[in-house]
Amino acid sequence: MKKVKLLLIFCLFMMIVFNGNAQSDIKQKPIIQTSYTADPAPLVYKDTVFLYTSHDEDDATGFKMLNWLLYSSTDMVNWTDHGIVASLKDFNWVKPDNGAWAVQAIERNGKFYLYCPMHGQGIGVSVADTPYGPFKDPLGKRLIETDHLWNDIDPNPFIDDDGQAYLYWGNPDLYYVKLNPDMISYSGEVVKEPVKPKNYQEGPWVYKHEGRYYLSYASTCCPEGIGYAMSNSPTGPWEYKGMVVEASDKTRGNHPGIIDYKGKSYCFGHSYDILKRQTATFYERRSVDMDEIIYNEDGTIKTLPYWSVDGPEAVGKINPFKRVEAETMAWSEGLKSEKKSQNEVFITKIDNNDFIEVKEADFNKGARKFEVTAASIKGGKIEIRLDGQNGQIIGICEIGNTGDVNNWKKFQCKVKKVKGLHSIFFVFKGDGASLFNLDWWTFKS
């Protein structure tokens, strides 16, 4: 009952602060726009970053979370939506009505393990042969048995260089166990960290960078930023070092995910910046952000005051002459995504003047034609523009009536010859709302 009262007080506080600081001129651009996402858990596997997130429902007022989503990128600016990767319904021992909180994934020996907290019901684990799933529960019960299930949130797997795996979790305390090599069982007792690092709240993220152990976490409250501590051991003691992302009235809650990728380091977190573009009313509808971080010579991290306006620079390019999924984007306005099968996602809810931006498209060969797969009853147009929503139009593709929103057909148009590296803006035009759905596109030389 005490926790319920504290949660109500916190929500009231957030509503007051949110309404008093609502901004209509938010310039930051969270990396996911077609769904509300939170609690980012990036996993680097081979040449790709796989980003697992929790999911705030579109009608959420408080925490309303039923499933987990997956996105991927090879350039850190364009993200491909893979839709729902797992849900509460995948665990037959769980009440599936709410509570799909912060998930994390890890790979070991070609298997992918998804550690899923069901708030108030404990931490489960599911396993897949690919990072895309399907994930299946091998235990049929909780992985971790404790007498403090309401505190058992935000699981964080980590495998040290010697092969020993650990699982960390907890709010308001920090716990860990040693996982067995099978990653679905553990040895020894659950250990409660005797001394929490300064301002620890929740969301532990343990990792190793250049021989040093780091514990990042949601820090201070309220609002929350992302703090971190360092150690010579994966089990501590942890020495507080400072903030990765400063706490401010902009950050509200937060949740870290930190990785190295293609020679750079990145911190993921979340904000309410997309929601604040739409309303001054506070709801639990968050959006994942990400920025490059820099380490000092002594291993400490330079503090970010907040997520930058433009985000990190690209570390790769899009080949526009290959099939590109329509749900691959750097930014969008007004769109939603839907999943039609295990590996098929498409873009829908396309209204007049909505658009998609795709960065770093390399037209080295020179493009002359555009092709897209769409489904529609109403139809409309796609204005193909370069380097801006109002940039140069190089072509207009007419999308006709396909007879059904599930009947997919190809449409083509000529484009002015274009070479070099550009951002592509697909600006949608038509009469009213729900003009058509998009599956994929390509250019031809």
matplotlib code that plots the C-alpha trace (Angstrom):
import matplotlib.pyplot as plt

x = [0.0, 2.9, 4.3, 1.0, 0.8, 4.3, 3.6, 0.5, 2.5, 5.2, 2.6, 1.0, 4.4, 5.3, 2.0, 2.6, 6.2, 5.3, 2.5, 4.6, 7.5, 5.6, 7.4, 5.9, 9.3, 11.1, 14.0, 15.4, 14.5, 14.1, 15.2, 11.8, 8.6, 6.1, 5.5, 6.1, 9.3, 11.2, 13.9, 16.3, 18.4, 20.9, 22.7, 25.7, 25.7, 28.1, 27.7, 24.2, 22.8, 19.6, 17.6, 15.0, 12.6, 9.6, 6.4, 4.0, 0.6, -0.8, -3.6, -1.5, -2.0, 0.1, 2.3, 0.4, 2.9, 2.0, 4.9, 8.4, 9.6, 12.7, 14.6, 17.9, 20.5, 23.9, 24.5, 23.1, 20.8, 18.3, 16.4, 14.3, 11.2, 10.7, 7.6, 6.6, 9.4, 7.8, 4.9, 3.4, 1.3, 4.5, 4.8, 1.9, 2.6, 2.0, -1.2, -1.0, -2.9, 0.1, 3.6, 6.0, 8.8, 12.4, 13.8, 17.4, 18.9, 22.3, 23.8, 25.8, 27.0, 24.5, 21.5, 19.7, 18.4, 15.7, 15.3, 11.8, 10.5, 6.7, 6.1, 5.1, 5.4, 9.1, 11.8, 11.4, 13.7, 13.0, 15.3, 15.6, 17.9, 18.1, 17.9, 14.5, 12.9, 10.6, 11.5, 10.2, 10.0, 12.1, 11.3, 7.5, 8.2, 10.2, 14.0, 14.6, 12.8, 12.8, 10.6, 10.6, 9.0, 7.8, 11.5, 12.6, 12.6, 15.1, 17.2, 20.6, 22.7, 26.5, 29.2, 32.7, 35.9, 36.4, 33.0, 31.2, 27.7, 25.8, 22.3, 21.8, 18.4, 16.4, 14.6, 15.3, 18.1, 20.7, 20.8, 22.8, 23.3, 25.8, 24.2, 25.2, 26.5, 23.0, 21.9, 18.5, 19.6, 21.9, 24.2, 24.5, 22.3, 20.9, 23.3, 22.1, 24.8, 25.6, 26.4, 24.5, 26.3, 25.3, 21.7, 21.0, 17.3, 16.9, 17.8, 21.3, 23.5, 26.8, 29.4, 33.2, 35.1, 38.9, 39.4, 37.2, 33.8, 31.0, 27.6, 25.3, 21.8, 18.8, 20.2, 18.6, 14.8, 13.0, 13.7, 16.2, 19.3, 21.8, 24.6, 27.5, 30.0, 33.2, 34.9, 37.7, 35.3, 31.9, 30.5, 31.8, 32.4, 31.2, 32.6, 30.3, 31.9, 29.2, 26.5, 26.4, 23.3, 22.5, 19.3, 17.1, 13.5, 13.7, 14.7, 11.9, 12.5, 15.4, 17.0, 20.5, 21.9, 25.6, 27.5, 30.6, 30.0, 32.2, 34.8, 32.4, 30.5, 26.8, 24.4, 20.7, 17.9, 14.4, 12.4, 8.9, 10.0, 7.6, 4.7, 5.5, 5.2, 1.6, 0.2, 1.0, -0.7, 1.6, 1.1, 3.5, 4.3, 8.1, 10.5, 14.0, 16.9, 20.5, 23.8, 27.5, 29.5, 33.2, 35.5, 38.3, 41.8, 41.1, 38.0, 35.5, 32.7, 32.1, 28.6, 25.9, 23.6, 20.8, 20.2, 21.5, 19.2, 20.8, 21.9, 25.1, 26.7, 26.1, 28.6, 27.2, 25.2, 21.9, 22.1, 18.9, 19.3, 18.5, 15.1, 14.7, 11.9, 9.5, 9.8, 13.5, 13.8, 15.7, 12.7, 9.0, 5.9, 2.4, 3.0, 2.4, 3.8, 2.0, 3.3, 1.6, 3.8, 6.9, 9.3, 7.0, 6.3, 4.7, 3.9, 0.3, -1.8, -0.4, -2.1, -1.7, 1.6, 3.1, 6.6, 9.6, 13.2, 16.0, 19.5, 22.8, 21.4, 24.3, 23.2, 26.7, 25.4, 22.9, 19.1, 16.6, 13.5, 11.7, 9.7, 7.5, 5.1, 1.8, -1.7, -4.7, -8.3, -8.0, -4.6, -2.5, 1.0, 4.6, 6.7, 10.3, 12.4, 16.1, 17.7, 14.6, 10.9, 10.6, 13.7, 14.0, 11.4, 13.0, 9.9, 6.2, 4.9, 1.2, -0.3, -3.5, -6.4, -5.3, -8.8, -7.9, -5.5, -3.9, -3.5, 0.0, 1.1, 4.2, 4.1, 6.8, 7.8, 10.8, 13.1, 15.5, 18.9, 20.5, 24.0, 25.9, 25.0, 21.6, 18.8, 15.6, 12.2, 9.1, 6.3, 2.8, 0.0, -3.7, -7.2, -7.5, -6.3, -5.2, -4.1, -2.2, 0.1, 3.8, 5.9, 9.2, 10.9, 14.0, 15.6, 16.8, 19.7]
y = [0.0, 2.3, 1.8, 2.6, 5.8, 6.7, 6.0, 8.2, 11.0, 10.6, 10.7, 13.8, 15.5, 14.5, 15.9, 19.2, 19.5, 18.2, 20.7, 23.5, 22.8, 21.5, 22.8, 23.1, 23.8, 20.6, 20.2, 16.8, 13.9, 10.5, 7.7, 5.9, 7.7, 5.1, 3.7, 4.9, 3.1, 3.1, 1.2, 0.8, -2.4, -2.3, -5.5, -5.5, -8.7, -9.0, -5.8, -4.8, -3.1, -4.8, -2.5, -4.1, -1.8, -1.8, -0.3, 2.3, 1.9, 4.8, 5.3, 4.9, 7.4, 5.5, 2.5, 0.4, -2.1, -5.4, -6.4, -5.7, -4.3, -4.7, -2.3, -2.6, -0.4, -0.6, 3.2, 4.6, 7.0, 4.9, 2.3, -0.6, -1.6, -5.3, -5.0, -7.0, -9.5, -10.9, -10.3, -11.2, -13.8, -15.8, -16.7, -18.9, -18.3, -14.6, -12.5, -10.8, -7.6, -5.3, -5.0, -5.7, -3.6, -3.1, -6.0, -6.9, -9.4, -11.1, -13.6, -16.7, -19.6, -18.7, -18.5, -15.3, -14.8, -12.3, -11.4, -10.1, -8.5, -8.9, -6.2, -7.8, -11.3, -11.7, -12.1, -14.6, -15.7, -16.7, -18.1, -17.8, -19.0, -15.5, -12.0, -11.6, -14.5, -16.2, -16.3, -19.2, -19.6, -22.8, -22.8, -22.2, -20.3, -17.4, -17.5, -15.7, -16.7, -14.1, -12.7, -9.2, -9.7, -6.1, -5.1, -7.5, -5.3, -4.2, -7.4, -6.8, -9.8, -9.5, -12.0, -11.3, -12.1, -15.3, -16.6, -16.1, -14.6, -12.4, -11.0, -7.7, -6.1, -4.2, -1.1, 0.3, -2.1, -3.6, -7.4, -9.9, -13.7, -15.8, -17.3, -20.8, -21.4, -22.4, -18.8, -20.1, -21.1, -19.7, -20.9, -19.6, -17.1, -13.9, -11.2, -7.8, -5.1, -3.9, -0.4, 1.1, 3.7, 7.3, 8.1, 4.6, 4.2, 1.3, 0.2, -1.2, -1.6, -3.4, -3.5, -3.5, -0.9, -1.0, -3.3, -1.3, -2.3, 0.2, 0.2, 2.8, 3.4, 5.7, 8.3, 10.8, 11.3, 13.3, 14.0, 11.3, 11.3, 8.6, 8.1, 5.7, 4.0, 2.1, -0.9, -3.4, -6.3, -7.2, -7.5, -4.2, -2.3, 0.4, 3.9, 6.7, 8.8, 11.2, 11.5, 10.2, 12.3, 15.1, 15.1, 18.0, 19.0, 17.6, 14.1, 12.9, 9.1, 7.4, 4.1, 3.5, 1.2, 1.7, 0.1, 0.3, 0.1, 0.7, 2.5, 4.8, 4.6, 5.4, 5.9, 5.2, 6.5, 7.8, 11.0, 12.4, 14.7, 13.3, 13.4, 17.0, 18.0, 16.8, 17.8, 19.6, 16.8, 14.2, 10.6, 7.6, 7.6, 7.7, 7.7, 6.2, 8.6, 8.0, 10.0, 9.4, 9.5, 10.3, 8.7, 10.6, 9.2, 8.0, 6.1, 8.6, 9.7, 13.3, 14.3, 15.1, 17.9, 16.3, 14.5, 16.6, 18.1, 16.3, 13.1, 11.2, 11.1, 8.2, 5.3, 3.7, 4.3, 3.1, 1.5, 2.8, 0.3, -2.6, -3.3, -1.0, -1.7, 1.3, 1.0, 1.9, 5.6, 8.3, 10.4, 10.4, 12.5, 11.0, 7.4, 4.1, 0.6, -2.8, -6.3, -8.7, -11.8, -12.9, -11.0, -8.5, -5.0, -2.2, 1.5, 2.6, 5.5, 7.7, 11.0, 14.1, 15.8, 13.0, 12.1, 9.7, 10.8, 8.3, 9.6, 8.8, 7.3, 6.7, 7.3, 6.7, 4.9, 7.5, 6.8, 7.2, 5.2, 4.6, 1.6, 1.0, -1.7, -0.3, -1.3, 1.1, 1.8, 5.6, 6.1, 9.2, 10.5, 10.2, 13.3, 12.2, 15.1, 15.5, 16.8, 18.4, 18.1, 21.0, 20.1, 19.4, 17.1, 14.5, 12.5, 12.0, 8.4, 7.9, 5.2, 3.8, 1.8, -1.8, -2.9, -3.8, -2.5, -6.0, -6.3, -5.3, -4.0, -2.3, 1.3, 3.1, 6.5, 8.2, 10.4, 13.1, 11.6, 11.9, 11.0, 11.3, 11.1, 12.5, 12.4, 11.2, 12.6, 10.7, 13.3, 11.9, 13.7, 12.9, 13.6, 13.2, 10.3, 6.7, 7.2, 3.9, 1.4, 1.0, -2.2, -1.5, 0.7, 0.8, 3.0, 1.8, 3.1]
z = [0.0, 0.8, -2.7, -4.3, -2.4, -3.3, -7.0, -6.9, -5.3, -7.9, -10.8, -9.4, -9.1, -12.7, -13.9, -12.2, -13.4, -16.9, -17.4, -16.0, -18.4, -21.5, -24.7, -28.1, -29.7, -28.7, -31.2, -30.0, -32.2, -30.4, -32.7, -32.8, -33.7, -35.0, -31.5, -27.9, -26.7, -23.4, -21.5, -24.4, -24.5, -27.4, -28.3, -30.8, -32.8, -35.8, -37.8, -36.5, -33.4, -32.2, -30.0, -27.7, -26.0, -23.7, -25.2, -23.9, -25.4, -27.4, -24.9, -21.8, -19.0, -16.4, -17.2, -19.7, -21.1, -22.7, -25.0, -26.2, -29.5, -31.7, -34.0, -35.8, -37.4, -39.1, -39.3, -36.0, -37.8, -39.7, -37.6, -39.0, -37.1, -36.5, -34.5, -31.4, -30.5, -27.3, -25.0, -21.6, -23.4, -24.1, -20.4, -19.4, -15.7, -16.0, -15.9, -19.3, -18.5, -17.8, -16.5, -19.5, -18.0, -19.0, -21.0, -22.0, -24.4, -24.7, -27.1, -26.1, -28.3, -31.1, -28.8, -27.8, -24.3, -23.5, -19.8, -19.2, -16.0, -15.4, -12.8, -9.5, -11.0, -11.3, -14.0, -16.7, -19.6, -23.2, -25.8, -29.6, -32.4, -33.9, -32.5, -34.3, -32.4, -32.1, -28.4, -26.2, -22.5, -21.6, -17.9, -17.6, -14.4, -13.0, -13.4, -10.1, -7.0, -4.2, -1.5, -3.0, -6.5, -6.7, -6.5, -9.2, -12.3, -14.9, -15.4, -16.9, -18.2, -18.5, -19.5, -18.3, -20.3, -18.3, -19.4, -16.1, -16.7, -14.2, -14.0, -12.2, -11.4, -8.8, -7.5, -4.9, -4.1, -6.5, -6.7, -8.7, -9.2, -11.1, -14.1, -15.2, -18.8, -19.9, -19.1, -17.9, -14.4, -11.7, -8.9, -5.4, -3.6, -4.7, -3.5, -2.4, -3.1, 0.4, -0.7, -3.6, -5.7, -5.1, -6.2, -7.6, -8.5, -10.9, -14.5, -13.9, -17.0, -16.3, -19.0, -19.6, -21.6, -22.1, -19.0, -16.6, -15.2, -15.4, -13.7, -15.2, -13.9, -13.6, -11.2, -8.8, -8.5, -9.4, -12.3, -13.3, -15.3, -16.1, -13.6, -13.4, -11.1, -11.8, -10.3, -10.7, -10.4, -11.9, -8.3, -7.0, -4.8, -7.1, -6.9, -8.1, -10.8, -12.1, -14.7, -18.3, -19.0, -16.5, -14.6, -15.5, -15.9, -19.4, -18.6, -16.2, -15.8, -17.6, -18.3, -19.7, -22.4, -23.3, -26.2, -28.4, -32.1, -35.1, -33.0, -31.2, -27.9, -27.4, -24.6, -25.0, -22.8, -23.1, -22.8, -23.3, -26.1, -28.8, -26.3, -25.4, -29.1, -29.0, -25.6, -22.3, -20.4, -18.8, -19.8, -19.5, -23.2, -23.7, -26.6, -26.9, -27.5, -28.2, -28.4, -28.8, -25.6, -25.0, -22.5, -20.8, -20.5, -17.0, -18.1, -16.8, -19.1, -20.3, -19.2, -21.7, -20.5, -22.5, -25.8, -28.7, -31.3, -34.3, -32.6, -33.6, -37.0, -39.3, -39.3, -42.4, -45.5, -47.0, -50.5, -52.2, -55.1, -52.8, -51.3, -48.3, -45.9, -45.6, -41.8, -42.1, -41.2, -39.4, -38.7, -39.5, -38.8, -38.2, -39.1, -37.4, -38.0, -38.0, -38.1, -40.6, -40.0, -38.0, -40.2, -42.0, -40.8, -42.9, -42.5, -42.1, -40.9, -43.7, -43.9, -46.1, -45.4, -43.3, -44.3, -43.8, -43.8, -44.7, -44.1, -45.8, -49.0, -51.4, -55.0, -56.3, -59.5, -60.4, -60.0, -62.8, -61.5, -58.2, -57.3, -54.2, -52.9, -51.5, -50.7, -50.8, -51.3, -51.3, -53.0, -53.1, -54.1, -52.8, -53.4, -53.5, -52.2, -51.4, -48.2, -46.7, -46.3, -48.7, -50.7, -54.4, -55.9, -58.1, -58.7, -57.8, -57.5, -58.0, -55.7, -57.1, -55.7, -55.1, -54.1, -50.5, -47.9, -47.8, -51.5, -52.3, -55.7, -57.2, -58.4, -60.3, -61.5, -63.2, -61.1, -62.1, -62.3, -58.9, -57.7, -54.5, -50.8, -49.8, -47.3, -48.9, -47.8, -48.8, -48.4, -48.7, -50.4, -50.8, -49.7, -46.0, -43.8, -44.2, -47.9, -48.3, -46.7, -47.6, -47.5, -49.2, -51.8, -54.1, -56.8, -60.1, -62.2]

ax = plt.figure().add_subplot(projection="3d")
ax.plot(x, y, z, "-o")
ax.set_aspect("equal")
plt.show()
